[in-house]
Amino acid sequence: MEGCSEPQLDAKAKVTNQLIDFQWKLGMAVSSDSCRSLKYPYVAVLLKVADPSGQVKNKSFEMTIPQFQNFYRQFKEIAAVIETV
């Protein structure tokens, strides 16, 4: 995940999809073809998202622990803003 930039959303951008479900699990990469001992923790995320027509799609991705912690913080901030609306 090194070198990946986080997407920035325009405050005026239209949201067209609806989050249906959010699942996450903690994993540990222990080895690969090129490295015998990784011991690399990660978070695997699965989102179920409905588009405007109602079609549900699964989106999955992995994050490092620091990326997930930042993601979680941002969700808490979003929830706090939504409660004020």
PDB file with SEQRES, HELIX, SHEET and CRYST1 records, atoms N, CA, C and O in Angstrom:
SEQRES   1 A   85  MET GLU GLY CYS SER GLU PRO GLN LEU ASP ALA LYS ALA          
SEQRES   2 A   85  LYS VAL THR ASN GLN LEU ILE ASP PHE GLN TRP LYS LEU          
SEQRES   3 A   85  GLY MET ALA VAL SER SER ASP SER CYS ARG SER LEU LYS          
SEQRES   4 A   85  TYR PRO TYR VAL ALA VAL LEU LEU LYS VAL ALA ASP PRO          
SEQRES   5 A   85  SER GLY GLN VAL LYS ASN LYS SER PHE GLU MET THR ILE          
SEQRES   6 A   85  PRO GLN PHE GLN ASN PHE TYR ARG GLN PHE LYS GLU ILE          
SEQRES   7 A   85  ALA ALA VAL ILE GLU THR VAL                                  
HELIX    1 AA1 ILE A   65  THR A   84  1                                  20    
SHEET    1 AA1 3 GLN A  18  ALA A  29  0                                        
SHEET    2 AA1 3 TYR A  40  ALA A  50 -1                                        
SHEET    3 AA1 3 VAL A  56  MET A  63 -1                                        
CRYST1    1.000    1.000    1.000  90.00  90.00  90.00 P 1           1          
ATOM      1  N   MET A   1       0.805  -1.198   0.000  1.00  0.00           N  
ATOM      2  CA  MET A   1       0.000   0.000   0.000  1.00  0.00           C  
ATOM      3  C   MET A   1       0.852   1.268   0.000  1.00  0.00           C  
ATOM      4  O   MET A   1       0.318   2.377   0.020  1.00  0.00           O  
ATOM      5  N   GLU A   2       2.140   1.110  -0.021  1.00  0.00           N  
ATOM      6  CA  GLU A   2       3.031   2.254  -0.024  1.00  0.00           C  
ATOM      7  C   GLU A   2       2.776   3.081  -1.275  1.00  0.00           C  
ATOM      8  O   GLU A   2       2.541   2.530  -2.351  1.00  0.00           O  
ATOM      9  N   GLY A   3       2.821   4.375  -1.141  1.00  0.00           N  
ATOM     10  CA  GLY A   3       2.709   5.269  -2.272  1.00  0.00           C  
ATOM     11  C   GLY A   3       1.293   5.516  -2.742  1.00  0.00           C  
ATOM     12  O   GLY A   3       1.090   6.298  -3.670  1.00  0.00           O  
ATOM     13  N   CYS A   4       0.303   4.874  -2.132  1.00  0.00           N  
ATOM     14  CA  CYS A   4      -1.085   5.089  -2.532  1.00  0.00           C  
ATOM     15  C   CYS A   4      -1.606   6.356  -1.878  1.00  0.00           C  
ATOM     16  O   CYS A   4      -1.465   6.548  -0.670  1.00  0.00           O  
ATOM     17  N   SER A   5      -2.197   7.201  -2.668  1.00  0.00           N  
ATOM     18  CA  SER A   5      -2.772   8.411  -2.083  1.00  0.00           C  
ATOM     19  C   SER A   5      -4.235   8.150  -1.775  1.00  0.00           C  
ATOM     20  O   SER A   5      -4.895   7.354  -2.443  1.00  0.00           O  
ATOM     21  N   GLU A   6      -4.729   8.830  -0.759  1.00  0.00           N  
ATOM     22  CA  GLU A   6      -6.121   8.666  -0.375  1.00  0.00           C  
ATOM     23  C   GLU A   6      -6.987   9.550  -1.261  1.00  0.00           C  
ATOM     24  O   GLU A   6      -6.618  10.692  -1.536  1.00  0.00           O  
ATOM     25  N   PRO A   7      -8.143   9.040  -1.718  1.00  0.00           N  
ATOM     26  CA  PRO A   7      -9.013   9.845  -2.569  1.00  0.00           C  
ATOM     27  C   PRO A   7      -9.593  11.022  -1.788  1.00  0.00           C  
ATOM     28  O   PRO A   7      -9.943  10.894  -0.615  1.00  0.00           O  
ATOM     29  N   GLN A   8      -9.687  12.147  -2.445  1.00  0.00           N  
ATOM     30  CA  GLN A   8     -10.265  13.343  -1.856  1.00  0.00           C  
ATOM     31  C   GLN A   8     -11.627  13.588  -2.497  1.00  0.00           C  
ATOM     32  O   GLN A   8     -11.757  13.558  -3.721  1.00  0.00           O  
ATOM     33  N   LEU A   9     -12.636  13.829  -1.674  1.00  0.00           N  
ATOM     34  CA  LEU A   9     -13.973  14.082  -2.181  1.00  0.00           C  
ATOM     35  C   LEU A   9     -14.272  15.569  -2.173  1.00  0.00           C  
ATOM     36  O   LEU A   9     -13.960  16.273  -1.213  1.00  0.00           O  
ATOM     37  N   ASP A  10     -14.871  16.032  -3.236  1.00  0.00           N  
ATOM     38  CA  ASP A  10     -15.323  17.408  -3.331  1.00  0.00           C  
ATOM     39  C   ASP A  10     -16.573  17.542  -2.463  1.00  0.00           C  
ATOM     40  O   ASP A  10     -17.471  16.704  -2.541  1.00  0.00           O  
ATOM     41  N   ALA A  11     -16.636  18.577  -1.646  1.00  0.00           N  
ATOM     42  CA  ALA A  11     -17.776  18.764  -0.742  1.00  0.00           C  
ATOM     43  C   ALA A  11     -19.089  18.896  -1.505  1.00  0.00           C  
ATOM     44  O   ALA A  11     -20.151  18.621  -0.947  1.00  0.00           O  
ATOM     45  N   LYS A  12     -19.038  19.311  -2.765  1.00  0.00           N  
ATOM     46  CA  LYS A  12     -20.251  19.487  -3.562  1.00  0.00           C  
ATOM     47  C   LYS A  12     -20.555  18.271  -4.436  1.00  0.00           C  
ATOM     48  O   LYS A  12     -21.540  18.274  -5.174  1.00  0.00           O  
ATOM     49  N   ALA A  13     -19.729  17.244  -4.362  1.00  0.00           N  
ATOM     50  CA  ALA A  13     -19.925  16.056  -5.188  1.00  0.00           C  
ATOM     51  C   ALA A  13     -21.221  15.353  -4.790  1.00  0.00           C  
ATOM     52  O   ALA A  13     -21.556  15.265  -3.608  1.00  0.00           O  
ATOM     53  N   LYS A  14     -21.940  14.856  -5.788  1.00  0.00           N  
ATOM     54  CA  LYS A  14     -23.175  14.125  -5.522  1.00  0.00           C  
ATOM     55  C   LYS A  14     -22.833  12.701  -5.119  1.00  0.00           C  
ATOM     56  O   LYS A  14     -22.013  12.043  -5.759  1.00  0.00           O  
ATOM     57  N   VAL A  15     -23.464  12.236  -4.062  1.00  0.00           N  
ATOM     58  CA  VAL A  15     -23.310  10.859  -3.639  1.00  0.00           C  
ATOM     59  C   VAL A  15     -24.413  10.063  -4.318  1.00  0.00           C  
ATOM     60  O   VAL A  15     -25.598  10.348  -4.141  1.00  0.00           O  
ATOM     61  N   THR A  16     -24.019   9.075  -5.088  1.00  0.00           N  
ATOM     62  CA  THR A  16     -25.011   8.331  -5.855  1.00  0.00           C  
ATOM     63  C   THR A  16     -25.157   6.890  -5.397  1.00  0.00           C  
ATOM     64  O   THR A  16     -26.068   6.200  -5.853  1.00  0.00           O  
ATOM     65  N   ASN A  17     -24.302   6.416  -4.521  1.00  0.00           N  
ATOM     66  CA  ASN A  17     -24.379   5.042  -4.037  1.00  0.00           C  
ATOM     67  C   ASN A  17     -24.725   5.031  -2.559  1.00  0.00           C  
ATOM     68  O   ASN A  17     -24.478   6.001  -1.842  1.00  0.00           O  
ATOM     69  N   GLN A  18     -25.301   3.919  -2.112  1.00  0.00           N  
ATOM     70  CA  GLN A  18     -25.675   3.778  -0.707  1.00  0.00           C  
ATOM     71  C   GLN A  18     -24.917   2.603  -0.104  1.00  0.00           C  
ATOM     72  O   GLN A  18     -24.891   1.511  -0.672  1.00  0.00           O  
ATOM     73  N   LEU A  19     -24.300   2.838   1.052  1.00  0.00           N  
ATOM     74  CA  LEU A  19     -23.600   1.780   1.763  1.00  0.00           C  
ATOM     75  C   LEU A  19     -24.628   0.866   2.425  1.00  0.00           C  
ATOM     76  O   LEU A  19     -25.433   1.312   3.243  1.00  0.00           O  
ATOM     77  N   ILE A  20     -24.593  -0.409   2.065  1.00  0.00           N  
ATOM     78  CA  ILE A  20     -25.535  -1.392   2.594  1.00  0.00           C  
ATOM     79  C   ILE A  20     -24.917  -2.156   3.766  1.00  0.00           C  
ATOM     80  O   ILE A  20     -25.568  -2.373   4.788  1.00  0.00           O  
ATOM     81  N   ASP A  21     -23.666  -2.559   3.608  1.00  0.00           N  
ATOM     82  CA  ASP A  21     -23.005  -3.353   4.638  1.00  0.00           C  
ATOM     83  C   ASP A  21     -21.514  -3.063   4.617  1.00  0.00           C  
ATOM     84  O   ASP A  21     -20.934  -2.765   3.573  1.00  0.00           O  
ATOM     85  N   PHE A  22     -20.911  -3.158   5.790  1.00  0.00           N  
ATOM     86  CA  PHE A  22     -19.480  -2.916   5.966  1.00  0.00           C  
ATOM     87  C   PHE A  22     -18.931  -4.035   6.839  1.00  0.00           C  
ATOM     88  O   PHE A  22     -19.358  -4.202   7.982  1.00  0.00           O  
ATOM     89  N   GLN A  23     -17.989  -4.800   6.305  1.00  0.00           N  
ATOM     90  CA  GLN A  23     -17.370  -5.875   7.084  1.00  0.00           C  
ATOM     91  C   GLN A  23     -15.856  -5.708   7.011  1.00  0.00           C  
ATOM     92  O   GLN A  23     -15.313  -5.274   5.994  1.00  0.00           O  
ATOM     93  N   TRP A  24     -15.191  -6.056   8.096  1.00  0.00           N  
ATOM     94  CA  TRP A  24     -13.734  -5.990   8.088  1.00  0.00           C  
ATOM     95  C   TRP A  24     -13.175  -7.136   8.912  1.00  0.00           C  
ATOM     96  O   TRP A  24     -13.832  -7.655   9.814  1.00  0.00           O  
ATOM     97  N   LYS A  25     -11.963  -7.515   8.586  1.00  0.00           N  
ATOM     98  CA  LYS A  25     -11.289  -8.539   9.387  1.00  0.00           C  
ATOM     99  C   LYS A  25      -9.787  -8.256   9.375  1.00  0.00           C  
ATOM    100  O   LYS A  25      -9.227  -7.742   8.407  1.00  0.00           O  
ATOM    101  N   LEU A  26      -9.184  -8.606  10.463  1.00  0.00           N  
ATOM    102  CA  LEU A  26      -7.749  -8.424  10.623  1.00  0.00           C  
ATOM    103  C   LEU A  26      -7.048  -9.669  10.111  1.00  0.00           C  
ATOM    104  O   LEU A  26      -7.439 -10.793  10.427  1.00  0.00           O  
ATOM    105  N   GLY A  27      -6.009  -9.455   9.317  1.00  0.00           N  
ATOM    106  CA  GLY A  27      -5.260 -10.581   8.779  1.00  0.00           C  
ATOM    107  C   GLY A  27      -3.768 -10.393   8.995  1.00  0.00           C  
ATOM    108  O   GLY A  27      -3.303  -9.318   9.374  1.00  0.00           O  
ATOM    109  N   MET A  28      -3.040 -11.459   8.747  1.00  0.00           N  
ATOM    110  CA  MET A  28      -1.586 -11.405   8.880  1.00  0.00           C  
ATOM    111  C   MET A  28      -0.989 -12.144   7.691  1.00  0.00           C  
ATOM    112  O   MET A  28      -1.190 -13.347   7.525  1.00  0.00           O  
ATOM    113  N   ALA A  29      -0.261 -11.415   6.878  1.00  0.00           N  
ATOM    114  CA  ALA A  29       0.464 -12.049   5.779  1.00  0.00           C  
ATOM    115  C   ALA A  29       1.722 -12.659   6.369  1.00  0.00           C  
ATOM    116  O   ALA A  29       2.552 -11.944   6.931  1.00  0.00           O  
ATOM    117  N   VAL A  30       1.873 -13.962   6.251  1.00  0.00           N  
ATOM    118  CA  VAL A  30       3.007 -14.620   6.883  1.00  0.00           C  
ATOM    119  C   VAL A  30       4.118 -14.969   5.911  1.00  0.00           C  
ATOM    120  O   VAL A  30       5.274 -15.088   6.317  1.00  0.00           O  
ATOM    121  N   SER A  31       3.793 -15.136   4.631  1.00  0.00           N  
ATOM    122  CA  SER A  31       4.838 -15.413   3.650  1.00  0.00           C  
ATOM    123  C   SER A  31       4.311 -15.136   2.250  1.00  0.00           C  
ATOM    124  O   SER A  31       3.111 -14.962   2.041  1.00  0.00           O  
ATOM    125  N   SER A  32       5.224 -15.099   1.311  1.00  0.00           N  
ATOM    126  CA  SER A  32       4.863 -14.922  -0.095  1.00  0.00           C  
ATOM    127  C   SER A  32       5.876 -15.684  -0.938  1.00  0.00           C  
ATOM    128  O   SER A  32       6.799 -16.299  -0.404  1.00  0.00           O  
ATOM    129  N   ASP A  33       5.701 -15.643  -2.247  1.00  0.00           N  
ATOM    130  CA  ASP A  33       6.652 -16.320  -3.136  1.00  0.00           C  
ATOM    131  C   ASP A  33       8.057 -15.747  -2.996  1.00  0.00           C  
ATOM    132  O   ASP A  33       9.043 -16.471  -3.138  1.00  0.00           O  
ATOM    133  N   SER A  34       8.149 -14.452  -2.719  1.00  0.00           N  
ATOM    134  CA  SER A  34       9.459 -13.801  -2.689  1.00  0.00           C  
ATOM    135  C   SER A  34      10.002 -13.554  -1.282  1.00  0.00           C  
ATOM    136  O   SER A  34      11.155 -13.151  -1.129  1.00  0.00           O  
ATOM    137  N   CYS A  35       9.191 -13.790  -0.261  1.00  0.00           N  
ATOM    138  CA  CYS A  35       9.637 -13.520   1.107  1.00  0.00           C  
ATOM    139  C   CYS A  35       9.114 -14.620   2.025  1.00  0.00           C  
ATOM    140  O   CYS A  35       7.908 -14.863   2.075  1.00  0.00           O  
ATOM    141  N   ARG A  36       9.998 -15.279   2.743  1.00  0.00           N  
ATOM    142  CA  ARG A  36       9.590 -16.403   3.588  1.00  0.00           C  
ATOM    143  C   ARG A  36       8.894 -15.969   4.867  1.00  0.00           C  
ATOM    144  O   ARG A  36       8.075 -16.716   5.403  1.00  0.00           O  
ATOM    145  N   SER A  37       9.203 -14.777   5.368  1.00  0.00           N  
ATOM    146  CA  SER A  37       8.633 -14.364   6.645  1.00  0.00           C  
ATOM    147  C   SER A  37       8.242 -12.888   6.592  1.00  0.00           C  
ATOM    148  O   SER A  37       9.071 -12.009   6.828  1.00  0.00           O  
ATOM    149  N   LEU A  38       6.985 -12.629   6.283  1.00  0.00           N  
ATOM    150  CA  LEU A  38       6.506 -11.245   6.185  1.00  0.00           C  
ATOM    151  C   LEU A  38       6.061 -10.701   7.540  1.00  0.00           C  
ATOM    152  O   LEU A  38       6.506  -9.636   7.968  1.00  0.00           O  
ATOM    153  N   LYS A  39       5.175 -11.445   8.214  1.00  0.00           N  
ATOM    154  CA  LYS A  39       4.555 -10.993   9.460  1.00  0.00           C  
ATOM    155  C   LYS A  39       4.018  -9.572   9.309  1.00  0.00           C  
ATOM    156  O   LYS A  39       4.369  -8.674  10.075  1.00  0.00           O  
ATOM    157  N   TYR A  40       3.169  -9.388   8.317  1.00  0.00           N  
ATOM    158  CA  TYR A  40       2.636  -8.086   7.930  1.00  0.00           C  
ATOM    159  C   TYR A  40       1.145  -8.027   8.235  1.00  0.00           C  
ATOM    160  O   TYR A  40       0.359  -8.658   7.529  1.00  0.00           O  
ATOM    161  N   PRO A  41       0.725  -7.283   9.274  1.00  0.00           N  
ATOM    162  CA  PRO A  41      -0.711  -7.196   9.585  1.00  0.00           C  
ATOM    163  C   PRO A  41      -1.428  -6.277   8.590  1.00  0.00           C  
ATOM    164  O   PRO A  41      -0.862  -5.296   8.108  1.00  0.00           O  
ATOM    165  N   TYR A  42      -2.668  -6.616   8.301  1.00  0.00           N  
ATOM    166  CA  TYR A  42      -3.483  -5.797   7.399  1.00  0.00           C  
ATOM    167  C   TYR A  42      -4.948  -5.939   7.792  1.00  0.00           C  
ATOM    168  O   TYR A  42      -5.319  -6.840   8.545  1.00  0.00           O  
ATOM    169  N   VAL A  43      -5.770  -5.040   7.274  1.00  0.00           N  
ATOM    170  CA  VAL A  43      -7.215  -5.117   7.467  1.00  0.00           C  
ATOM    171  C   VAL A  43      -7.858  -5.309   6.102  1.00  0.00           C  
ATOM    172  O   VAL A  43      -7.642  -4.509   5.191  1.00  0.00           O  
ATOM    173  N   ALA A  44      -8.644  -6.361   5.958  1.00  0.00           N  
ATOM    174  CA  ALA A  44      -9.392  -6.614   4.733  1.00  0.00           C  
ATOM    175  C   ALA A  44     -10.801  -6.060   4.928  1.00  0.00           C  
ATOM    176  O   ALA A  44     -11.454  -6.357   5.929  1.00  0.00           O  
ATOM    177  N   VAL A  45     -11.265  -5.266   3.985  1.00  0.00           N  
ATOM    178  CA  VAL A  45     -12.570  -4.605   4.076  1.00  0.00           C  
ATOM    179  C   VAL A  45     -13.453  -5.068   2.920  1.00  0.00           C  
ATOM    180  O   VAL A  45     -13.007  -5.139   1.775  1.00  0.00           O  
ATOM    181  N   LEU A  46     -14.705  -5.382   3.233  1.00  0.00           N  
ATOM    182  CA  LEU A  46     -15.698  -5.716   2.225  1.00  0.00           C  
ATOM    183  C   LEU A  46     -16.883  -4.771   2.392  1.00  0.00           C  
ATOM    184  O   LEU A  46     -17.493  -4.706   3.459  1.00  0.00           O  
ATOM    185  N   LEU A  47     -17.197  -4.046   1.332  1.00  0.00           N  
ATOM    186  CA  LEU A  47     -18.342  -3.133   1.328  1.00  0.00           C  
ATOM    187  C   LEU A  47     -19.401  -3.674   0.385  1.00  0.00           C  
ATOM    188  O   LEU A  47     -19.079  -4.173  -0.693  1.00  0.00           O  
ATOM    189  N   LYS A  48     -20.657  -3.578   0.782  1.00  0.00           N  
ATOM    190  CA  LYS A  48     -21.771  -3.826  -0.124  1.00  0.00           C  
ATOM    191  C   LYS A  48     -22.394  -2.475  -0.394  1.00  0.00           C  
ATOM    192  O   LYS A  48     -22.807  -1.772   0.528  1.00  0.00           O  
ATOM    193  N   VAL A  49     -22.460  -2.116  -1.671  1.00  0.00           N  
ATOM    194  CA  VAL A  49     -22.902  -0.785  -2.068  1.00  0.00           C  
ATOM    195  C   VAL A  49     -24.007  -0.927  -3.115  1.00  0.00           C  
ATOM    196  O   VAL A  49     -23.875  -1.694  -4.068  1.00  0.00           O  
ATOM    197  N   ALA A  50     -25.096  -0.179  -2.927  1.00  0.00           N  
ATOM    198  CA  ALA A  50     -26.199  -0.175  -3.893  1.00  0.00           C  
ATOM    199  C   ALA A  50     -26.088   1.059  -4.766  1.00  0.00           C  
ATOM    200  O   ALA A  50     -25.939   2.172  -4.261  1.00  0.00           O  
ATOM    201  N   ASP A  51     -26.160   0.865  -6.082  1.00  0.00           N  
ATOM    202  CA  ASP A  51     -26.144   2.013  -6.992  1.00  0.00           C  
ATOM    203  C   ASP A  51     -27.558   2.587  -7.091  1.00  0.00           C  
ATOM    204  O   ASP A  51     -28.490   2.021  -6.519  1.00  0.00           O  
ATOM    205  N   PRO A  52     -27.732   3.693  -7.800  1.00  0.00           N  
ATOM    206  CA  PRO A  52     -29.069   4.333  -7.856  1.00  0.00           C  
ATOM    207  C   PRO A  52     -30.184   3.416  -8.368  1.00  0.00           C  
ATOM    208  O   PRO A  52     -31.351   3.615  -8.030  1.00  0.00           O  
ATOM    209  N   SER A  53     -29.832   2.412  -9.182  1.00  0.00           N  
ATOM    210  CA  SER A  53     -30.859   1.497  -9.699  1.00  0.00           C  
ATOM    211  C   SER A  53     -31.204   0.406  -8.689  1.00  0.00           C  
ATOM    212  O   SER A  53     -32.147  -0.358  -8.893  1.00  0.00           O  
ATOM    213  N   GLY A  54     -30.430   0.334  -7.587  1.00  0.00           N  
ATOM    214  CA  GLY A  54     -30.681  -0.671  -6.566  1.00  0.00           C  
ATOM    215  C   GLY A  54     -29.800  -1.900  -6.686  1.00  0.00           C  
ATOM    216  O   GLY A  54     -29.851  -2.790  -5.837  1.00  0.00           O  
ATOM    217  N   GLN A  55     -28.991  -1.954  -7.740  1.00  0.00           N  
ATOM    218  CA  GLN A  55     -28.087  -3.094  -7.911  1.00  0.00           C  
ATOM    219  C   GLN A  55     -26.993  -3.043  -6.848  1.00  0.00           C  
ATOM    220  O   GLN A  55     -26.335  -2.017  -6.671  1.00  0.00           O  
ATOM    221  N   VAL A  56     -26.805  -4.158  -6.143  1.00  0.00           N  
ATOM    222  CA  VAL A  56     -25.817  -4.232  -5.065  1.00  0.00           C  
ATOM    223  C   VAL A  56     -24.523  -4.826  -5.611  1.00  0.00           C  
ATOM    224  O   VAL A  56     -24.518  -5.860  -6.278  1.00  0.00           O  
ATOM    225  N   LYS A  57     -23.436  -4.141  -5.307  1.00  0.00           N  
ATOM    226  CA  LYS A  57     -22.109  -4.604  -5.735  1.00  0.00           C  
ATOM    227  C   LYS A  57     -21.215  -4.724  -4.512  1.00  0.00           C  
ATOM    228  O   LYS A  57     -21.347  -3.963  -3.553  1.00  0.00           O  
ATOM    229  N   ASN A  58     -20.310  -5.682  -4.556  1.00  0.00           N  
ATOM    230  CA  ASN A  58     -19.317  -5.850  -3.506  1.00  0.00           C  
ATOM    231  C   ASN A  58     -18.027  -5.148  -3.912  1.00  0.00           C  
ATOM    232  O   ASN A  58     -17.564  -5.274  -5.045  1.00  0.00           O  
ATOM    233  N   LYS A  59     -17.467  -4.423  -2.987  1.00  0.00           N  
ATOM    234  CA  LYS A  59     -16.177  -3.767  -3.184  1.00  0.00           C  
ATOM    235  C   LYS A  59     -15.268  -4.240  -2.071  1.00  0.00           C  
ATOM    236  O   LYS A  59     -15.649  -4.187  -0.902  1.00  0.00           O  
ATOM    237  N   SER A  60     -14.073  -4.703  -2.408  1.00  0.00           N  
ATOM    238  CA  SER A  60     -13.163  -5.160  -1.368  1.00  0.00           C  
ATOM    239  C   SER A  60     -11.787  -4.537  -1.579  1.00  0.00           C  
ATOM    240  O   SER A  60     -11.370  -4.265  -2.705  1.00  0.00           O  
ATOM    241  N   PHE A  61     -11.102  -4.323  -0.469  1.00  0.00           N  
ATOM    242  CA  PHE A  61      -9.752  -3.767  -0.514  1.00  0.00           C  
ATOM    243  C   PHE A  61      -9.057  -4.058   0.805  1.00  0.00           C  
ATOM    244  O   PHE A  61      -9.690  -4.437   1.790  1.00  0.00           O  
ATOM    245  N   GLU A  62      -7.748  -3.873   0.804  1.00  0.00           N  
ATOM    246  CA  GLU A  62      -6.950  -4.079   2.008  1.00  0.00           C  
ATOM    247  C   GLU A  62      -6.267  -2.778   2.395  1.00  0.00           C  
ATOM    248  O   GLU A  62      -5.936  -1.951   1.546  1.00  0.00           O  
ATOM    249  N   MET A  63      -6.066  -2.618   3.699  1.00  0.00           N  
ATOM    250  CA  MET A  63      -5.393  -1.429   4.226  1.00  0.00           C  
ATOM    251  C   MET A  63      -4.381  -1.856   5.279  1.00  0.00           C  
ATOM    252  O   MET A  63      -4.521  -2.900   5.916  1.00  0.00           O  
ATOM    253  N   THR A  64      -3.367  -1.030   5.445  1.00  0.00           N  
ATOM    254  CA  THR A  64      -2.458  -1.229   6.566  1.00  0.00           C  
ATOM    255  C   THR A  64      -3.198  -0.822   7.837  1.00  0.00           C  
ATOM    256  O   THR A  64      -4.249  -0.183   7.769  1.00  0.00           O  
ATOM    257  N   ILE A  65      -2.657  -1.186   8.980  1.00  0.00           N  
ATOM    258  CA  ILE A  65      -3.289  -0.817  10.251  1.00  0.00           C  
ATOM    259  C   ILE A  65      -3.390   0.709  10.386  1.00  0.00           C  
ATOM    260  O   ILE A  65      -4.462   1.197  10.744  1.00  0.00           O  
ATOM    261  N   PRO A  66      -2.328   1.489  10.118  1.00  0.00           N  
ATOM    262  CA  PRO A  66      -2.459   2.944  10.210  1.00  0.00           C  
ATOM    263  C   PRO A  66      -3.502   3.514   9.243  1.00  0.00           C  
ATOM    264  O   PRO A  66      -4.213   4.457   9.591  1.00  0.00           O  
ATOM    265  N   GLN A  67      -3.598   2.952   8.037  1.00  0.00           N  
ATOM    266  CA  GLN A  67      -4.614   3.418   7.093  1.00  0.00           C  
ATOM    267  C   GLN A  67      -6.008   3.141   7.630  1.00  0.00           C  
ATOM    268  O   GLN A  67      -6.890   3.991   7.506  1.00  0.00           O  
ATOM    269  N   PHE A  68      -6.231   1.964   8.231  1.00  0.00           N  
ATOM    270  CA  PHE A  68      -7.533   1.625   8.789  1.00  0.00           C  
ATOM    271  C   PHE A  68      -7.883   2.531   9.964  1.00  0.00           C  
ATOM    272  O   PHE A  68      -9.033   2.947  10.105  1.00  0.00           O  
ATOM    273  N   GLN A  69      -6.901   2.839  10.805  1.00  0.00           N  
ATOM    274  CA  GLN A  69      -7.139   3.732  11.940  1.00  0.00           C  
ATOM    275  C   GLN A  69      -7.568   5.116  11.441  1.00  0.00           C  
ATOM    276  O   GLN A  69      -8.467   5.731  12.014  1.00  0.00           O  
ATOM    277  N   ASN A  70      -6.932   5.598  10.387  1.00  0.00           N  
ATOM    278  CA  ASN A  70      -7.310   6.887   9.811  1.00  0.00           C  
ATOM    279  C   ASN A  70      -8.710   6.809   9.197  1.00  0.00           C  
ATOM    280  O   ASN A  70      -9.510   7.731   9.358  1.00  0.00           O  
ATOM    281  N   PHE A  71      -9.004   5.725   8.501  1.00  0.00           N  
ATOM    282  CA  PHE A  71     -10.319   5.481   7.912  1.00  0.00           C  
ATOM    283  C   PHE A  71     -11.401   5.507   8.994  1.00  0.00           C  
ATOM    284  O   PHE A  71     -12.451   6.123   8.814  1.00  0.00           O  
ATOM    285  N   TYR A  72     -11.140   4.838  10.113  1.00  0.00           N  
ATOM    286  CA  TYR A  72     -12.072   4.799  11.237  1.00  0.00           C  
ATOM    287  C   TYR A  72     -12.295   6.200  11.822  1.00  0.00           C  
ATOM    288  O   TYR A  72     -13.428   6.588  12.107  1.00  0.00           O  
ATOM    289  N   ARG A  73     -11.219   6.942  11.994  1.00  0.00           N  
ATOM    290  CA  ARG A  73     -11.327   8.319  12.513  1.00  0.00           C  
ATOM    291  C   ARG A  73     -12.201   9.178  11.602  1.00  0.00           C  
ATOM    292  O   ARG A  73     -13.036   9.950  12.073  1.00  0.00           O  
ATOM    293  N   GLN A  74     -11.998   9.036  10.294  1.00  0.00           N  
ATOM    294  CA  GLN A  74     -12.790   9.810   9.340  1.00  0.00           C  
ATOM    295  C   GLN A  74     -14.265   9.428   9.410  1.00  0.00           C  
ATOM    296  O   GLN A  74     -15.130  10.298   9.314  1.00  0.00           O  
ATOM    297  N   PHE A  75     -14.566   8.141   9.576  1.00  0.00           N  
ATOM    298  CA  PHE A  75     -15.957   7.719   9.720  1.00  0.00           C  
ATOM    299  C   PHE A  75     -16.590   8.314  10.964  1.00  0.00           C  
ATOM    300  O   PHE A  75     -17.751   8.722  10.932  1.00  0.00           O  
ATOM    301  N   LYS A  76     -15.844   8.370  12.059  1.00  0.00           N  
ATOM    302  CA  LYS A  76     -16.371   8.981  13.282  1.00  0.00           C  
ATOM    303  C   LYS A  76     -16.662  10.463  13.059  1.00  0.00           C  
ATOM    304  O   LYS A  76     -17.676  10.975  13.533  1.00  0.00           O  
ATOM    305  N   GLU A  77     -15.778  11.151  12.339  1.00  0.00           N  
ATOM    306  CA  GLU A  77     -16.000  12.566  12.042  1.00  0.00           C  
ATOM    307  C   GLU A  77     -17.233  12.752  11.178  1.00  0.00           C  
ATOM    308  O   GLU A  77     -18.017  13.673  11.405  1.00  0.00           O  
ATOM    309  N   ILE A  78     -17.412  11.894  10.196  1.00  0.00           N  
ATOM    310  CA  ILE A  78     -18.592  11.961   9.323  1.00  0.00           C  
ATOM    311  C   ILE A  78     -19.855  11.748  10.136  1.00  0.00           C  
ATOM    312  O   ILE A  78     -20.834  12.474   9.968  1.00  0.00           O  
ATOM    313  N   ALA A  79     -19.839  10.758  11.015  1.00  0.00           N  
ATOM    314  CA  ALA A  79     -21.016  10.473  11.852  1.00  0.00           C  
ATOM    315  C   ALA A  79     -21.367  11.672  12.716  1.00  0.00           C  
ATOM    316  O   ALA A  79     -22.544  11.993  12.880  1.00  0.00           O  
ATOM    317  N   ALA A  80     -20.344  12.351  13.279  1.00  0.00           N  
ATOM    318  CA  ALA A  80     -20.598  13.519  14.108  1.00  0.00           C  
ATOM    319  C   ALA A  80     -21.243  14.641  13.305  1.00  0.00           C  
ATOM    320  O   ALA A  80     -22.130  15.337  13.800  1.00  0.00           O  
ATOM    321  N   VAL A  81     -20.797  14.814  12.064  1.00  0.00           N  
ATOM    322  CA  VAL A  81     -21.395  15.858  11.207  1.00  0.00           C  
ATOM    323  C   VAL A  81     -22.816  15.503  10.845  1.00  0.00           C  
ATOM    324  O   VAL A  81     -23.694  16.366  10.858  1.00  0.00           O  
ATOM    325  N   ILE A  82     -23.060  14.241  10.521  1.00  0.00           N  
ATOM    326  CA  ILE A  82     -24.410  13.798  10.134  1.00  0.00           C  
ATOM    327  C   ILE A  82     -25.397  14.002  11.275  1.00  0.00           C  
ATOM    328  O   ILE A  82     -26.554  14.350  11.041  1.00  0.00           O  
ATOM    329  N   GLU A  83     -24.949  13.788  12.502  1.00  0.00           N  
ATOM    330  CA  GLU A  83     -25.835  13.969  13.654  1.00  0.00           C  
ATOM    331  C   GLU A  83     -26.271  15.419  13.820  1.00  0.00           C  
ATOM    332  O   GLU A  83     -27.314  15.678  14.420  1.00  0.00           O  
ATOM    333  N   THR A  84     -25.504  16.361  13.307  1.00  0.00           N  
ATOM    334  CA  THR A  84     -25.855  17.772  13.445  1.00  0.00           C  
ATOM    335  C   THR A  84     -26.794  18.257  12.343  1.00  0.00           C  
ATOM    336  O   THR A  84     -27.331  19.362  12.425  1.00  0.00           O  
ATOM    337  N   VAL A  85     -26.992  17.435  11.313  1.00  0.00           N  
ATOM    338  CA  VAL A  85     -27.834  17.851  10.184  1.00  0.00           C  
ATOM    339  C   VAL A  85     -29.283  17.567  10.471  1.00  0.00           C  
ATOM    340  O   VAL A  85     -30.144  17.848   9.637  1.00  0.00           O  
TER     341      VAL A  85                                                      
END                                                                             
